[in-house]
Amino acid sequence: MSRRSARSSAYQLIFGYLFSKEIDVKTYETMINAEDIQECDAKYISDVVYGVKERYDELMATIAEHSKNFKVERIYKPDLAALLLACYEMKYMPDIPLKVSISEVIDIVKVFSTENSNKFVNGVLKGVYNELTKEV
C-alpha cells in the first residue's frame, strides 16, 4: 500500500466518523490488517483517524475560521472529511510538507466529491497554510 492509498483509507474512515462520531472499528481493522499494508501505512491511518477524533473540535474551529462566508455545519461532508484530514496533517504531522497535504487531499476531493469542491477545499486550506507559515 502506498501513502496515497493509506490517505484515502484514512479519509474514508473520517468520512464515516462525521455521521456517528465514532470510528467504525470493523472497517478500521479491515483496513489496517489488509494484506498489502505496510506497518508505516497502518500507523499513518491510525495516527490520522484517531488524531482527528481527539482534536475534532479544534480542527473544526480552524476550518470554520478559514471557510469565510460558509458555516462549517453546511460544508458538504466529503469536503469536510478532506479538510479534517488535511488540517490534521498540516498541524500535527511535521514530517509531511504542508503543500503535499494540500495537493494530496485535493486529489481525494476530485475523486470523492463534486466538480467544484476542489476549489473550495483549496481555498480553505490556503488560509490554513498562510496561518501556519506566518512568521512570528
C-alpha positions as CSV (number, residue, x, y, z in Angstrom):
1,M,0.0,0.0,0.0
2,S,1.2,3.5,-0.7
3,R,0.9,6.6,1.4
4,R,-1.7,7.8,-1.1
5,S,-3.8,4.7,-0.6
6,A,-3.3,5.0,3.2
7,R,-4.5,8.6,3.0
8,S,-7.6,7.5,1.0
9,S,-8.4,4.9,3.7
10,A,-8.0,7.5,6.5
11,Y,-10.3,9.8,4.5
12,Q,-13.0,7.2,4.2
13,L,-12.8,6.4,8.0
14,I,-13.0,10.2,8.8
15,F,-16.0,10.5,6.5
16,G,-17.8,7.7,8.4
17,Y,-16.8,9.4,11.7
18,L,-18.7,12.5,10.6
19,F,-22.0,10.7,10.8
20,S,-21.7,8.7,14.0
21,K,-18.9,10.5,15.9
22,E,-17.4,7.0,16.3
23,I,-14.6,5.3,14.4
24,D,-16.1,2.2,12.6
25,V,-13.8,-0.3,14.3
26,K,-14.6,-3.2,12.0
27,T,-13.7,-1.1,8.9
28,Y,-10.7,0.3,10.6
29,E,-9.4,-3.2,11.5
30,T,-10.1,-4.4,8.0
31,M,-8.1,-1.5,6.5
32,I,-5.0,-1.8,8.8
33,N,-4.9,-5.6,8.5
34,A,-5.1,-5.6,4.7
35,E,-2.7,-8.0,3.1
36,D,-0.8,-5.2,1.2
37,I,-0.5,-2.7,4.0
38,Q,2.9,-1.9,5.5
39,E,3.4,-1.1,9.1
40,C,4.1,2.6,8.4
41,D,0.9,2.9,6.5
42,A,-1.1,1.3,9.3
43,K,0.5,3.7,11.8
44,Y,-0.3,6.7,9.5
45,I,-4.0,5.6,9.2
46,S,-4.2,5.1,13.0
47,D,-2.5,8.4,13.8
48,V,-4.6,10.5,11.5
49,V,-8.0,8.9,12.2
50,Y,-7.6,8.9,16.0
51,G,-5.9,12.2,15.9
52,V,-8.9,13.8,14.0
53,K,-11.2,12.2,16.6
54,E,-9.2,13.5,19.5
55,R,-8.8,17.0,18.1
56,Y,-12.1,17.2,16.3
57,D,-13.4,20.4,17.9
58,E,-10.1,22.2,17.4
59,L,-9.9,21.2,13.8
60,M,-13.5,22.2,13.2
61,A,-12.7,25.7,14.7
62,T,-9.7,26.0,12.3
63,I,-11.9,25.1,9.3
64,A,-14.7,27.5,10.5
65,E,-12.1,30.3,10.8
66,H,-10.9,29.8,7.2
67,S,-14.2,29.0,5.4
68,K,-15.3,32.5,5.1
69,N,-19.0,33.1,4.5
70,F,-19.7,29.4,4.9
71,K,-21.0,27.9,8.1
72,V,-19.0,24.8,8.9
73,E,-22.2,22.8,9.6
74,R,-23.2,23.4,6.0
75,I,-20.0,22.1,4.4
76,Y,-20.6,19.1,2.2
77,K,-19.5,16.0,4.3
78,P,-17.0,14.7,1.7
79,D,-15.3,18.1,1.6
80,L,-15.4,18.3,5.4
81,A,-13.7,14.9,5.8
82,A,-11.0,16.1,3.4
83,L,-10.5,19.3,5.3
84,L,-10.2,17.5,8.6
85,L,-7.6,15.1,7.2
86,A,-5.5,17.9,5.7
87,C,-5.8,20.2,8.7
88,Y,-4.7,17.4,11.0
89,E,-1.7,16.6,8.8
90,M,-0.7,20.2,8.4
91,K,-0.9,20.9,12.1
92,Y,0.3,17.7,13.7
93,M,2.4,15.8,11.2
94,P,5.5,17.9,10.6
95,D,7.2,15.2,8.5
96,I,4.6,15.8,5.8
97,P,5.2,19.0,3.8
98,L,2.2,21.4,4.0
99,K,1.9,21.6,0.2
100,V,1.9,17.8,0.0
101,S,-1.0,17.6,2.4
102,I,-3.0,20.1,0.3
103,S,-2.2,18.5,-3.0
104,E,-3.0,15.0,-1.9
105,V,-6.3,15.9,-0.3
106,I,-7.3,17.9,-3.4
107,D,-6.8,14.7,-5.4
108,I,-9.0,12.9,-3.0
109,V,-11.7,15.5,-3.3
110,K,-11.6,15.2,-7.1
111,V,-12.4,11.5,-6.7
112,F,-15.0,11.6,-3.9
113,S,-16.7,15.0,-4.1
114,T,-18.3,17.4,-6.5
115,E,-16.7,19.1,-9.6
116,N,-16.2,22.4,-7.8
117,S,-15.3,21.1,-4.4
118,N,-11.6,21.2,-5.0
119,K,-11.7,25.0,-5.4
120,F,-13.5,25.4,-2.1
121,V,-11.2,22.9,-0.2
122,N,-8.1,24.5,-1.7
123,G,-9.3,28.0,-0.7
124,V,-9.8,26.9,2.9
125,L,-6.5,25.1,3.1
126,K,-4.7,28.1,1.6
127,G,-5.9,30.1,4.6
128,V,-4.7,27.4,7.0
129,Y,-1.3,27.2,5.1
130,N,-0.9,31.0,5.4
131,E,-1.7,30.9,9.1
132,L,0.8,28.1,9.7
133,T,3.6,29.7,7.7
134,K,3.1,33.2,9.1
135,E,6.4,34.5,10.5
136,V,6.2,35.3,14.2
